[in-house]
Amino acid sequence: MNIIIGRNKTARRAYGIDEIALVPGNRTLDPSLADTSWTIGGIERSIPILASAMDSVVDVKMAGLLSDLGAIGVLNLEGIQTRYEDPKPILDRIVSVGKSEFVGLMQELYAKPIQPELIKQRIIEIKNNGGIAAVSLTPAGASKYGNIVAEAGADLLFVQATVVSTAHLSPESITPLNLEGFCQEMPMPVIFGNCVTYEVALNLMKAGAAALLVGIGPGAACTSRGVLGVGVPQPTAIADCAAARDDYQRETGRYVPVVADGGIVTGETSVNVSPVVPMQ
């Protein structure tokens, strides 16, 4: 139902996470019968969690540990891990500074160019440790480094931006990433994110997405509510994109997982992971 918010302006009612309450369903289930396994890009996992592609969350070691536990850790290929041969001293510097020094330090550290050879090295390190090499690039990074990721043998490639769509507008001097063509060229499954609407989710699935990340910042690392005073209607976004997934599956027979992208906040502890929204 549309709501009039001003002259000639209407809005649709949407819901944030803090407005939704979870209640028990009609049936109860013995824990021994619960099955949390899921499949993404043909890879089956026992725990439906993706650890966020953030320098503060996933490195080579963490990616291996999460793989051993039955989850997946996604490595950011445009961060500290691919700019510095030894990222540990860099991360130690970040941890040691106060809020007043943080922005300047981050600008300094991220001014160092990405080293293509480190992209390949990190993927190989994860695989040599027995982990699932799930890695993340921005659309611009995918255009530039996609071939390197393919040559290194990554298992999953996440193409992520604040918002991703098949109808991106760019300056004439920049050729936007052709998502459908990219999916066809890459030898591994490609996951796109983020999106929030039924139409965009459906278009991304038609472009060949192996899975979708849904949301634009509802979690622990989000600053939009604090800075802008505007919340993100994550439950509504999940429901709309899940509806697109169901309609797409009925039409094509192909199931595309929808992943709720955002941090889980528990008390004073925040963990940046993405819980998977089940089909039913």
C-alpha positions in Angstrom: 0.0 0.0 0.0 1.4 3.4 -1.0 1.6 6.2 1.5 1.4 9.9 0.5 4.5 11.7 2.0 4.0 15.0 0.2 2.5 16.6 -2.9 2.9 14.2 -5.8 5.1 12.0 -3.7 4.2 8.5 -2.5 6.2 5.9 -0.7 5.9 2.2 -0.1 5.9 1.0 3.5 9.1 -1.0 4.2 10.6 -2.6 7.3 13.9 -2.5 9.1 15.3 -5.4 11.1 14.5 -3.7 14.4 10.8 -3.5 13.4 10.5 -7.3 12.8 9.8 -9.9 15.4 10.4 -13.6 14.9 7.8 -16.0 16.3 7.6 -19.8 16.3 5.8 -21.5 13.4 3.0 -24.0 13.4 5.4 -27.0 13.9 8.3 -27.7 16.1 11.4 -29.6 15.0 13.8 -31.9 16.9 17.4 -30.5 16.6 18.6 -33.8 15.2 16.3 -33.3 12.1 17.6 -29.8 11.4 19.7 -29.5 8.2 21.6 -26.3 7.8 23.5 -27.4 4.7 23.3 -25.3 1.5 24.9 -25.0 -1.9 26.4 -22.0 -3.6 28.0 -22.2 -7.0 28.0 -26.0 -6.8 29.9 -26.0 -3.5 28.0 -27.6 -0.6 28.6 -26.2 2.9 27.2 -27.3 6.2 26.9 -23.9 7.8 25.0 -21.2 5.9 27.4 -18.3 6.6 29.7 -16.2 4.5 32.3 -14.2 6.4 32.4 -10.6 4.9 35.0 -9.6 2.4 36.6 -7.1 4.7 40.3 -6.7 5.7 39.3 -6.8 9.3 37.4 -10.1 8.9 39.1 -12.5 6.4 42.7 -13.2 5.6 44.2 -16.4 4.2 44.3 -18.2 7.5 40.7 -17.3 8.4 39.5 -18.4 5.0 41.0 -21.8 5.7 39.6 -22.0 9.2 36.1 -21.1 8.0 36.3 -23.7 5.2 37.3 -26.4 7.8 34.3 -25.4 9.9 31.9 -25.8 7.0 31.4 -22.1 6.2 33.0 -19.7 3.7 35.3 -16.8 4.2 35.5 -14.2 1.3 38.8 -12.5 0.8 38.9 -8.9 -0.4 41.2 -8.7 -3.4 41.4 -4.9 -3.4 42.4 -4.3 0.2 45.5 -4.8 2.4 46.0 -8.4 1.5 46.9 -7.6 -2.1 48.7 -4.3 -1.5 51.3 -5.6 0.9 53.4 -8.8 0.9 53.1 -9.0 4.7 49.8 -7.5 5.8 50.2 -8.2 9.5 52.3 -5.0 10.4 49.8 -2.9 8.4 46.9 -4.4 10.3 48.7 -3.8 13.6 49.1 -0.1 12.6 45.4 0.2 11.9 44.5 -1.4 15.3 46.9 0.9 17.2 45.6 4.3 16.1 42.8 6.3 17.6 39.7 7.7 15.8 41.3 11.1 15.1 44.2 9.4 13.2 42.3 6.6 11.5 41.1 8.4 8.3 44.6 9.8 7.5 46.2 6.4 8.1 43.7 4.5 5.9 44.2 7.0 3.1 48.0 6.5 3.4 47.8 2.7 3.5 45.3 2.3 0.6 47.3 4.7 -1.6 49.7 1.8 -2.3 48.7 0.2 -5.6 47.3 -3.3 -5.8 49.9 -5.9 -6.8 48.5 -8.3 -9.3 51.0 -11.0 -8.3 49.6 -10.9 -4.8 46.1 -11.6 -6.1 47.3 -14.8 -7.5 49.5 -15.6 -4.5 46.6 -15.2 -2.0 44.3 -17.5 -3.9 47.0 -20.1 -4.2 47.7 -19.8 -0.5 44.1 -20.4 0.4 43.9 -23.5 -1.8 47.2 -24.9 -0.6 45.8 -24.7 2.9 42.8 -26.7 1.9 40.4 -23.8 1.9 37.7 -22.6 -0.5 39.1 -19.7 -2.5 36.2 -17.3 -2.4 37.3 -13.8 -3.4 35.7 -10.4 -3.9 36.3 -7.6 -6.4 34.4 -4.4 -7.3 33.0 -4.3 -10.8 35.9 -2.1 -11.9 38.3 -4.6 -10.2 36.6 -7.5 -12.0 37.2 -5.9 -15.3 40.9 -5.3 -14.5 41.8 -8.4 -12.5 39.2 -11.0 -13.5 41.6 -12.9 -15.8 44.2 -13.2 -13.0 41.5 -14.6 -10.6 40.5 -17.1 -13.2 44.1 -18.2 -13.9 44.8 -18.6 -10.2 41.9 -21.0 -9.9 39.5 -19.2 -7.5 36.5 -21.3 -6.6 34.0 -18.4 -6.2 34.1 -14.8 -7.3 32.0 -12.1 -5.7 31.5 -9.0 -7.7 30.4 -6.4 -5.0 29.7 -2.7 -4.8 27.3 -0.6 -2.7 24.7 -1.4 -5.3 25.0 -3.5 -8.4 22.7 -3.6 -11.4 22.7 -4.6 -15.1 21.9 -1.0 -16.1 24.9 0.9 -14.7 25.5 4.4 -16.1 29.1 5.5 -16.5 31.0 8.4 -18.1 31.7 8.0 -21.8 35.3 7.4 -21.0 34.5 4.3 -18.9 33.0 1.1 -20.2 30.9 -0.5 -17.5 31.3 -4.2 -16.7 29.0 -6.4 -18.8 27.7 -8.7 -16.1 26.2 -11.3 -18.4 29.3 -11.5 -20.6 31.5 -11.6 -17.5 29.6 -14.6 -16.1 30.0 -16.4 -19.4 33.7 -15.7 -19.5 34.6 -16.7 -16.0 35.3 -20.4 -15.3 34.0 -20.2 -11.7 30.6 -19.2 -10.4 30.0 -15.4 -10.1 28.0 -13.9 -7.2 26.6 -10.4 -7.5 25.8 -7.9 -4.8 24.3 -5.8 -3.5 20.7 -5.4 -4.6 17.4 -4.7 -2.9 14.6 -4.8 -5.4 12.6 -7.5 -7.1 13.4 -6.2 -10.6 17.1 -5.8 -10.1 17.4 -9.3 -8.5 15.6 -10.9 -11.4 17.8 -9.1 -13.9 21.0 -10.2 -12.1 19.7 -13.8 -12.1 19.0 -13.6 -15.8 22.6 -12.3 -16.3 23.9 -15.5 -14.8 24.4 -14.8 -11.1 25.2 -18.0 -9.1 23.9 -16.2 -6.0 22.9 -12.7 -4.9 23.9 -10.6 -1.9 20.8 -8.6 -0.7 21.1 -5.4 1.3 22.9 -2.1 1.4 24.3 -1.8 4.9 22.0 -3.1 7.6 24.8 -4.5 9.8 27.4 -3.8 12.3 29.7 -2.0 9.9 27.0 0.3 8.5 27.1 4.0 9.2 24.2 5.2 7.1 21.7 5.3 10.1 24.2 7.1 12.3 25.4 9.6 9.7 22.2 10.1 7.6 19.5 9.1 10.1 18.1 6.8 7.4 17.7 3.1 8.1 17.8 0.3 5.6 14.6 -1.8 5.0 16.5 -5.1 5.0 13.6 -7.5 5.7 11.6 -5.9 2.9 14.6 -6.2 0.5 15.1 -9.9 1.4 11.4 -10.6 0.9 11.3 -8.9 -2.5 14.5 -10.5 -3.8 13.4 -13.9 -2.5 10.2 -13.5 -4.4 12.3 -12.8 -7.6 14.3 -16.0 -6.8 11.2 -18.1 -6.5 9.6 -16.7 -9.7 12.9 -17.2 -11.5 13.2 -20.8 -10.3 9.6 -21.6 -11.4 10.4 -20.1 -14.9 13.8 -21.7 -15.5 14.2 -24.5 -13.0 17.5 -22.9 -11.7 17.7 -22.0 -8.0 19.8 -18.9 -7.1 20.6 -18.5 -3.4 19.7 -15.2 -1.8 22.2 -14.1 0.9 21.2 -11.5 3.5 24.3 -9.3 3.4 24.9 -7.5 6.7 26.4 -7.9 10.2 24.8 -9.8 13.0 24.9 -7.7 16.1 24.6 -9.4 19.5 24.9 -7.2 22.6 28.3 -5.5 22.4 29.8 -8.0 20.0 29.4 -7.6 16.3 30.3 -10.3 13.7 30.3 -9.4 10.0 28.8 -12.4 8.5 26.0 -13.0 6.0 23.2 -15.5 6.9 21.6 -17.3 4.0 17.9 -16.9 3.5 16.4 -20.4 3.0 14.0 -21.1 0.1 11.0 -21.8 2.3 
